[in-house]
Amino acid sequence: MSSQEVPGDVKLTIVEHLEELRDRLIVIAIALVISTAFSLIFTERVLLVLKKPMEQHVLVAQGPTEGFVVYFRVALICGVALAMPVILYEIVRYLLPALTPQEKRYLYLLLPGGTLSFIAGLAFAGLVMLPAAVRFLASFGANIITPLWTIEKYIGFVTTVMFWVGVIFELPLVMFFLAKLNLVTSKALSNFRRFWIVLAAVIAAVVTPTPDPVNMVIVMVPLILLYEVGILLVKIAGK
């Protein structure tokens, strides 16, 4: 059976890699269950905040389980935020199993920063980006169409956008960590800047739930700023 050699003369077979992946996924799943269960304490308050952009419209439930599904979705996105230190740790340790003590120190610094970045992304999406997008969508064609959205589809849409914006906000710290591993340099990232602007426009077009340019700019500008912050952190890492 083929095997992969890692530093320290440790050889792991494909089966052992899969077993390690399974073990780390189990740890992540346990952390998510605990954090999601804890999030149920404040899920209703978060749900009221997410529902606020639609306060002038009626959100309906078309099935007996929709209320449960909605609460679970909101609790889950909060649980992901709370469990982010565990998620980041398990992912990095699986991808980079032979970290040196110095690199492990950078990993431990990444965990709280990554968590705060993800939460900042959730807050930006929920409080800035989505209210503007939802108001646009609800008012589009209002003279001939009456918005009658289901609560499940609305919250599913909101939590999906929030999750991916939260992931995008991890970019600067990921760049810093990669720089500490000598995988990227500030010069290379600076040369890639013009391509990132184009890529940011593409990402904004995909993530933005509306076709209007205003909401696209709301997403695109933070992406460019996050990249610049990432370059700054990479320069600090190089020093």
C-alpha positions in Angstrom: 0.0 0.0 0.0 1.3 3.4 -0.8 2.3 5.7 2.0 3.2 9.3 2.5 6.3 10.4 4.4 6.2 13.4 6.6 9.0 15.1 8.6 10.2 13.2 11.5 10.4 9.9 9.6 6.7 9.2 10.2 5.0 7.3 7.5 1.2 7.3 7.2 -0.7 5.0 4.9 -3.7 6.1 3.0 -5.9 4.3 5.5 -4.2 6.0 8.4 -4.8 9.4 6.8 -8.5 8.6 6.4 -8.6 7.4 10.0 -7.0 10.7 11.1 -9.5 12.6 9.0 -12.4 10.7 10.5 -11.1 11.4 14.1 -10.8 15.1 13.4 -14.2 15.3 11.8 -15.7 13.6 14.8 -14.0 16.2 17.1 -15.4 19.0 14.9 -18.9 17.4 14.9 -18.9 17.1 18.7 -17.8 20.7 19.1 -20.6 21.8 16.7 -23.2 19.8 18.6 -22.2 21.4 21.9 -21.9 24.9 20.6 -25.2 24.7 18.6 -27.0 23.4 21.7 -25.6 26.3 23.7 -26.6 28.7 21.0 -30.3 27.8 21.5 -30.2 30.0 24.5 -30.0 33.2 22.4 -31.3 31.9 19.1 -34.6 33.7 19.3 -32.9 37.1 19.8 -30.6 36.5 16.8 -33.6 35.4 14.7 -35.4 38.6 15.6 -32.4 40.6 14.3 -32.2 38.6 11.1 -35.9 39.0 10.6 -35.8 42.8 11.0 -35.2 43.7 7.3 -38.5 42.0 6.6 -40.5 43.6 9.4 -42.8 45.3 6.9 -43.6 42.0 5.1 -45.2 38.8 6.3 -43.0 35.7 6.6 -45.1 32.5 6.5 -44.5 28.9 7.5 -45.9 26.4 5.0 -45.3 23.3 7.1 -45.4 22.1 10.8 -41.6 21.6 10.9 -40.5 25.0 9.4 -40.2 26.6 12.8 -37.9 23.9 14.1 -35.8 24.1 10.9 -35.5 27.8 11.1 -34.4 27.7 14.8 -31.9 25.0 14.0 -30.4 27.0 11.1 -29.9 30.1 13.2 -28.5 28.0 16.1 -26.1 26.2 13.7 -24.6 29.4 12.3 -24.1 30.6 15.8 -22.6 27.3 16.8 -20.2 27.4 13.9 -19.0 30.8 15.1 -18.5 29.5 18.7 -16.8 26.3 17.5 -14.5 28.1 15.1 -11.4 27.7 17.2 -11.8 23.9 17.2 -12.7 23.8 13.5 -9.6 25.9 12.5 -7.3 23.9 14.8 -8.4 20.5 13.5 -8.3 21.6 9.9 -4.8 23.0 10.2 -3.4 20.1 12.2 -4.7 17.7 9.6 -3.3 19.6 6.6 0.0 20.4 8.4 0.6 17.5 10.8 4.4 18.2 11.3 4.3 21.8 12.5 7.3 22.9 14.4 6.9 24.4 17.9 7.3 27.9 16.4 4.6 27.2 13.8 2.3 25.8 16.5 2.6 29.1 18.3 1.4 30.9 15.2 -1.5 28.4 15.0 -2.6 29.2 18.5 -2.5 32.9 17.6 -4.6 32.1 14.5 -7.5 30.5 16.5 -8.9 33.6 18.4 -8.2 35.8 15.4 -9.9 33.5 13.0 -12.9 33.2 15.3 -13.2 37.0 15.7 -12.8 37.4 11.9 -15.6 34.9 11.2 -17.9 36.6 13.7 -17.0 40.0 12.1 -18.0 38.6 8.7 -21.3 37.3 10.1 -22.0 40.7 11.7 -21.1 42.6 8.4 -23.4 40.3 6.4 -26.3 40.3 8.9 -26.2 44.0 9.8 -24.9 45.8 6.7 -25.0 43.7 3.5 -28.2 41.7 3.9 -30.6 44.5 5.1 -29.8 46.5 1.9 -30.1 43.4 -0.3 -33.3 42.2 1.3 -35.0 45.6 1.0 -34.0 45.7 -2.7 -35.4 42.2 -3.4 -38.6 42.8 -1.4 -39.3 46.0 -3.3 -38.3 44.8 -6.7 -41.5 44.6 -8.9 -43.6 45.5 -5.8 -46.2 47.2 -8.0 -47.1 43.8 -9.6 -45.7 41.3 -7.2 -46.6 40.9 -3.5 -43.7 39.4 -1.5 -44.8 36.3 0.4 -41.7 34.6 1.5 -41.6 31.5 3.7 -39.5 31.9 6.9 -37.6 28.7 6.0 -36.4 30.0 2.6 -35.7 33.4 4.0 -33.5 32.3 6.9 -31.9 29.6 4.7 -30.9 32.4 2.3 -29.7 34.7 5.0 -27.6 32.1 6.9 -26.0 30.8 3.7 -24.8 34.3 2.7 -23.7 35.0 6.3 -21.6 31.8 6.4 -19.7 32.5 3.2 -19.1 36.1 4.1 -17.7 34.9 7.4 -15.4 32.5 5.6 -14.2 35.3 3.3 -13.3 37.5 6.4 -10.8 34.8 7.4 -8.6 35.8 4.4 -6.1 38.1 6.1 -5.3 35.7 8.9 -4.9 32.8 6.4 -2.5 34.9 4.4 -0.5 35.7 7.6 -0.3 32.0 8.6 0.8 31.0 5.1 3.5 33.7 5.2 4.7 32.3 8.5 5.0 28.9 6.8 7.0 30.6 4.0 4.4 29.7 1.4 3.6 33.3 0.3 5.4 36.6 0.2 4.2 40.2 0.3 5.8 40.8 -3.1 4.0 38.0 -4.7 0.7 39.1 -3.2 1.3 42.7 -4.3 1.9 41.5 -7.8 -1.3 39.5 -7.7 -3.3 42.6 -6.5 -4.8 43.5 -9.9 -5.9 39.9 -10.4 -7.5 39.9 -7.0 -9.5 43.0 -7.8 -11.0 41.1 -10.7 -11.5 38.0 -8.6 -13.1 40.1 -5.9 -15.6 41.4 -8.4 -16.4 37.8 -9.4 -16.8 36.7 -5.8 -19.0 39.7 -5.0 -21.2 38.8 -8.0 -21.6 35.3 -6.8 -22.1 36.0 -3.1 -24.3 39.1 -3.6 -27.9 38.0 -3.6 -29.0 40.9 -5.8 -27.9 42.0 -9.3 -27.7 45.7 -8.6 -24.2 47.2 -8.5 -24.7 49.0 -5.1 -24.9 45.7 -3.2 -22.1 44.3 -5.3 -19.8 47.2 -4.3 -20.8 46.7 -0.6 -19.2 43.2 -0.9 -16.4 44.0 -3.3 -14.9 46.9 -1.3 -14.4 44.8 1.9 -12.8 42.0 -0.1 -10.2 44.4 -1.5 -9.6 45.9 1.9 -9.3 42.5 3.5 -6.7 41.6 0.9 -4.7 44.8 1.6 -4.9 44.0 5.4 -3.6 40.5 4.5 -0.6 42.0 2.6 0.1 44.2 5.6 0.0 41.2 7.9 2.3 39.2 5.6 4.8 42.1 5.7 4.7 42.0 9.5 5.1 38.2 9.3 8.2 38.7 7.1 9.8 40.9 9.7 
